[in-house]
């Protein structure tokens, strides 16, 4: 493992902030009722109500949690990629490519489902 360069560290910090935000959303989503539920209050999630628009992962809580876990794994892989890359240029490129490809992968999965 090598020490990341300054641009790689900046990218890792951005990914860490994104990871923390998505983790908080995932943990809150695990404990919130869908908006269609009679006991749902403020802050409900639109699973299965059609209010999620064209986003496939709002079809059910399981899909939402699964897609969030895939995103978290992808962000973690992107953040650690510079540590395994042989030089700073390939490390930064790996960080960017992984971070961009994971949301695209999630959309492809949505087209299949």
ABEGO torsion letter per residue (X at the ends): XBBBBAAAAAAAAAAAAAAAAAAAAAAAAAABBBAABAABBBGBBABGAGAAEABAAAABAAAAAAAAAAAAAAAAAAAAAAAABABAAAAAAAAAAAAAAAAAAAAAAAAAX
